[in-house]
Amino acid sequence: MSQSPQEQTQQPLPVPPDVAQQAQRADLGLPQRHYRPSVLAGFEDCLSIVPILLYMALGYLLVVLITSCNNLLERLYEYFIIWLFIAGALLILAFPLFLLALLLNLARRSWGIYVYDRGFVYKRGRRLTACRWDQITALWLEVRQKTQMVNIGAAGDTFVDYTVNNQLYTLELQEGKKLVFDLAMVRRQELISLLDEQIKSRLLPQAIAAFEAGETVHFGEVSVNREGLSYKDSTLLWSEMLDITVRNTSLTIEKVDKKNVFWSLSRLPNISVFLGLKDYVFQRYLGIVGLEG
């Protein structure tokens, strides 16, 4: 396929030969951007331990200071020296990990997602996946909560729940294929926004056409039709709603009677398409404009 004049005048982004070969086979056009893995990719679990240890240390210090407040200044000085020594020891122990992260970053410099005019190539090691924009059927967002119990009491009887929300994005392609973005990326949100834009521009007109034809449009467990919005055994009529907002994978429906409804989902696909369809319904049929999802 011959290149367009725009493609011929663009300055191509340097890419590895194997990536260029895959892109040429899929007819993706010219490379535009490279989203590479972050330096700390693969060390997320180790880094998540740091705030836990900090909570434990601060909690223990607080308990000790309260129980020995008669010698507060002396205790503060003693613990300052101790924590200064511990900080120095941790820096020495962390140096090999820093070198390992640096070496891995150099080895994985060619990894990541190479965005082209008509799609992208995902490179992870020797594994290469080329995908055109029109092959994407859904972008799923899954929120996984990881809760740990942290002991902050000197006597071992005081605990605090520590919860971390991890966002996992999965692309669903034609023929049921899936591509999981489980690698921490530099400018990750910019990449997700770009994928959202491509998906919305192609799938939103299809969703609106299906809605107008009286069909039900599914977004995972959430269904949208001419009647209203459904989730599990609950259905809300459009006439009952004032607005719908999405935060991660949770929906908040603001109702006319002020009795708002909150739906907590673990996974939700094509959020930008869902919000675009919601705005279309609100503006065309309810006369509500200017709301942001």
C-alpha positions as CSV (number, residue, x, y, z in Angstrom):
1,M,0.0,0.0,0.0
2,S,1.5,3.4,-1.0
3,Q,2.0,6.1,1.6
4,S,-0.1,9.2,1.7
5,P,1.6,12.6,1.1
6,Q,1.3,13.3,4.9
7,E,3.1,10.1,5.7
8,Q,5.9,10.9,3.2
9,T,6.6,14.3,4.7
10,Q,6.6,13.2,8.4
11,Q,9.9,12.5,10.1
12,P,9.6,8.9,11.3
13,L,10.4,7.9,14.9
14,P,13.3,5.5,15.1
15,V,12.1,2.0,16.0
16,P,13.8,-1.4,16.4
17,P,13.9,-3.5,13.2
18,D,11.6,-6.2,14.6
19,V,9.0,-3.5,15.5
20,A,9.2,-1.9,12.1
21,Q,8.7,-5.3,10.4
22,Q,5.6,-6.0,12.4
23,A,4.2,-2.6,11.7
24,Q,4.8,-3.0,8.0
25,R,3.1,-6.3,7.9
26,A,0.0,-4.8,9.7
27,D,0.1,-1.7,7.5
28,L,0.1,0.7,10.4
29,G,1.7,3.7,8.6
30,L,4.4,5.7,10.3
31,P,5.5,5.6,13.9
32,Q,4.4,8.6,16.0
33,R,5.3,7.9,19.7
34,H,7.0,5.5,21.9
35,Y,5.7,4.8,25.4
36,R,8.4,2.9,27.2
37,P,8.4,1.1,30.6
38,S,9.3,3.2,33.7
39,V,12.6,2.7,35.4
40,L,10.9,1.1,38.4
41,A,8.8,-1.3,36.4
42,G,8.8,-4.7,38.1
43,F,9.7,-3.2,41.5
44,E,6.2,-2.0,42.4
45,D,5.7,-4.8,45.0
46,C,9.0,-3.9,46.7
47,L,8.1,-0.2,46.7
48,S,4.7,-0.9,48.2
49,I,6.4,-2.2,51.4
50,V,8.1,1.2,52.0
51,P,5.0,3.1,53.2
52,I,4.0,0.1,55.3
53,L,7.3,0.1,57.1
54,L,7.1,3.9,57.5
55,Y,3.6,3.6,59.2
56,M,5.0,0.9,61.5
57,A,8.0,3.0,62.5
58,L,6.1,6.2,63.0
59,G,3.4,4.3,65.0
60,Y,6.0,2.7,67.2
61,L,7.8,6.0,67.7
62,L,4.5,7.7,68.7
63,V,3.7,5.1,71.3
64,V,7.1,5.2,72.8
65,L,7.1,9.0,73.0
66,I,3.7,9.0,74.7
67,T,4.7,6.4,77.3
68,S,7.9,8.3,78.1
69,C,6.8,11.9,77.8
70,N,8.8,12.9,81.0
71,N,12.0,12.6,79.0
72,L,10.7,13.8,75.7
73,L,13.7,15.8,74.4
74,E,16.2,13.1,75.4
75,R,14.1,10.4,73.7
76,L,13.8,12.5,70.6
77,Y,17.5,12.9,70.4
78,E,18.1,9.2,70.9
79,Y,15.6,8.2,68.2
80,F,17.0,10.8,65.8
81,I,20.4,9.2,66.0
82,I,18.9,5.7,65.7
83,W,16.8,6.6,62.7
84,L,19.7,8.4,61.1
85,F,21.8,5.2,61.4
86,I,18.9,3.1,60.0
87,A,18.4,5.4,57.0
88,G,22.1,5.2,56.1
89,A,22.0,1.4,56.3
90,L,18.9,1.3,54.1
91,L,20.6,3.5,51.5
92,I,23.6,1.1,51.4
93,L,21.3,-1.9,51.1
94,A,19.2,-0.2,48.3
95,F,22.3,0.6,46.2
96,P,22.4,-2.9,44.6
97,L,18.7,-2.6,43.8
98,F,19.3,0.7,42.2
99,L,22.0,-0.8,40.0
100,L,19.7,-3.7,39.1
101,A,16.9,-1.3,38.1
102,L,19.3,0.8,36.0
103,L,20.5,-2.3,34.1
104,L,17.0,-3.6,33.5
105,N,16.0,-0.1,32.3
106,L,18.8,-0.2,29.7
107,A,17.9,-3.7,28.7
108,R,14.3,-2.8,28.3
109,R,14.8,0.5,26.5
110,S,13.3,-0.9,23.3
111,W,10.2,-2.3,25.1
112,G,6.9,-0.6,25.3
113,I,4.2,0.6,23.0
114,Y,5.0,2.1,19.6
115,V,2.0,4.2,18.4
116,Y,1.5,4.4,14.6
117,D,-1.0,6.2,12.4
118,R,-3.3,3.3,12.2
119,G,-2.5,1.3,15.3
120,F,0.3,0.3,17.5
121,V,2.9,-2.4,18.2
122,Y,3.4,-3.7,21.8
123,K,6.9,-5.0,22.4
124,R,7.8,-6.9,25.5
125,G,11.1,-8.8,25.2
126,R,10.9,-10.9,22.0
127,R,7.1,-10.9,22.1
128,L,5.6,-8.5,19.5
129,T,1.9,-7.7,19.1
130,A,0.7,-5.5,16.2
131,C,-2.9,-4.1,16.4
132,R,-4.9,-1.8,14.2
133,W,-7.3,0.7,15.8
134,D,-10.2,-1.0,14.0
135,Q,-9.4,-4.3,15.7
136,I,-10.0,-3.0,19.2
137,T,-13.5,-3.9,20.6
138,A,-13.0,-2.8,24.2
139,L,-10.7,-1.2,26.7
140,W,-11.4,-2.7,30.1
141,L,-10.4,-1.0,33.4
142,E,-10.2,-3.3,36.4
143,V,-9.6,-1.9,39.9
144,R,-7.9,-4.4,42.3
145,Q,-7.8,-3.6,46.0
146,K,-5.0,-4.9,48.1
147,T,-5.5,-4.6,51.8
148,Q,-2.8,-5.3,54.4
149,M,-3.0,-5.0,58.2
150,V,-0.2,-3.0,59.7
151,N,0.8,-3.3,63.3
152,I,1.6,0.2,64.8
153,G,1.4,-0.7,68.5
154,A,4.4,-1.2,70.7
155,A,2.5,-4.1,72.5
156,G,1.4,-5.6,69.2
157,D,-2.3,-4.9,69.8
158,T,-2.9,-1.9,67.5
159,F,-3.6,-2.4,63.8
160,V,-4.4,-0.2,60.9
161,D,-5.8,-1.4,57.5
162,Y,-3.6,-0.2,54.6
163,T,-5.4,-0.4,51.2
164,V,-3.8,0.1,47.8
165,N,-5.9,0.4,44.6
166,N,-4.2,-1.0,41.5
167,Q,-5.6,-0.2,38.0
168,L,-5.2,-2.8,35.3
169,Y,-6.0,-2.1,31.7
170,T,-6.8,-4.8,29.2
171,L,-7.5,-4.4,25.5
172,E,-10.0,-6.8,24.0
173,L,-9.4,-7.4,20.3
174,Q,-11.4,-9.1,17.6
175,E,-11.7,-12.9,17.7
176,G,-11.6,-12.8,21.5
177,K,-7.9,-11.9,21.8
178,K,-6.8,-9.9,24.8
179,L,-3.8,-7.7,25.5
180,V,-3.0,-6.9,29.1
181,F,-1.0,-3.8,29.9
182,D,0.6,-5.1,33.1
183,L,3.8,-3.2,32.6
184,A,4.3,0.1,34.3
185,M,4.7,2.8,31.6
186,V,6.1,6.3,31.4
187,R,3.2,8.7,30.6
188,R,0.7,5.9,31.2
189,Q,-2.3,8.2,31.5
190,E,-1.4,9.9,28.1
191,L,-1.4,6.5,26.5
192,I,-4.7,5.5,28.0
193,S,-6.2,8.9,26.9
194,L,-4.9,8.2,23.3
195,L,-6.5,4.7,23.3
196,D,-9.7,6.2,24.7
197,E,-9.8,8.8,22.0
198,Q,-9.4,6.1,19.2
199,I,-12.0,3.8,20.7
200,K,-14.5,6.6,21.3
201,S,-14.2,8.0,17.8
202,R,-15.0,4.6,16.3
203,L,-17.4,2.9,18.8
204,L,-19.5,5.8,20.0
205,P,-21.3,6.3,16.7
206,Q,-22.1,2.6,16.7
207,A,-23.4,2.7,20.3
208,I,-25.6,5.7,19.4
209,A,-27.0,4.0,16.3
210,A,-27.7,0.8,18.3
211,F,-29.4,2.9,21.0
212,E,-31.6,4.7,18.5
213,A,-32.5,1.4,16.9
214,G,-34.0,0.2,20.2
215,E,-31.1,-2.2,21.0
216,T,-29.4,-2.6,24.4
217,V,-25.8,-1.5,24.6
218,H,-23.7,-3.4,27.1
219,F,-20.8,-2.1,29.1
220,G,-19.9,-5.1,31.1
221,E,-22.5,-5.6,33.7
222,V,-24.1,-2.2,32.9
223,S,-26.8,-2.1,30.2
224,V,-28.1,1.0,28.4
225,N,-31.3,1.2,26.3
226,R,-34.2,3.5,25.6
227,E,-35.8,2.7,28.9
228,G,-32.8,3.6,31.1
229,L,-29.8,2.2,32.9
230,S,-29.5,-1.4,34.3
231,Y,-27.1,-3.1,36.6
232,K,-27.7,-6.6,38.0
233,D,-31.4,-6.5,39.3
234,S,-31.6,-2.6,39.4
235,T,-33.0,-0.5,36.6
236,L,-33.2,3.3,36.7
237,L,-35.3,5.3,34.2
238,W,-33.7,8.2,32.3
239,S,-36.5,10.5,33.7
240,E,-35.2,9.7,37.2
241,M,-31.7,10.9,36.5
242,L,-29.9,14.3,36.7
243,D,-26.4,13.1,36.0
244,I,-24.1,10.1,36.0
245,T,-20.4,10.3,37.0
246,V,-17.8,7.6,36.8
247,R,-14.8,7.3,39.2
248,N,-12.5,4.5,38.2
249,T,-15.1,1.7,37.7
250,S,-17.8,3.0,40.1
251,L,-20.9,4.8,39.0
252,T,-22.7,7.5,40.9
253,I,-26.2,8.3,39.6
254,E,-27.6,11.6,40.8
255,K,-31.4,11.4,40.9
256,V,-34.2,13.9,40.7
257,D,-35.5,12.9,44.2
258,K,-32.0,13.5,45.7
259,K,-31.7,9.7,46.6
260,N,-28.5,9.1,44.7
261,V,-27.5,5.6,43.7
262,F,-23.9,4.2,43.9
263,W,-22.9,1.2,41.8
264,S,-19.5,-0.3,42.7
265,L,-18.1,-2.4,39.8
266,S,-14.8,-4.2,39.7
267,R,-14.5,-4.0,35.9
268,L,-15.9,-1.6,33.3
269,P,-15.2,-1.4,29.6
270,N,-15.1,1.6,27.2
271,I,-15.7,4.3,29.8
272,S,-15.3,7.1,27.3
273,V,-18.0,5.5,25.1
274,F,-20.3,5.1,28.0
275,L,-20.0,8.7,29.0
276,G,-20.4,9.8,25.4
277,L,-23.6,7.8,25.1
278,K,-24.8,9.2,28.4
279,D,-24.2,12.8,27.3
280,Y,-26.0,12.1,24.0
281,V,-29.1,10.8,25.8
282,F,-29.1,13.6,28.3
283,Q,-28.8,16.3,25.7
284,R,-31.2,14.9,23.1
285,Y,-33.9,13.5,25.3
286,L,-33.6,15.2,28.7
287,G,-32.5,18.6,27.6
288,I,-29.5,18.5,30.1
289,V,-26.3,20.0,28.6
290,G,-23.0,21.0,30.0
291,L,-22.6,18.1,32.4
292,E,-19.3,16.3,32.6
293,G,-18.9,12.6,33.4
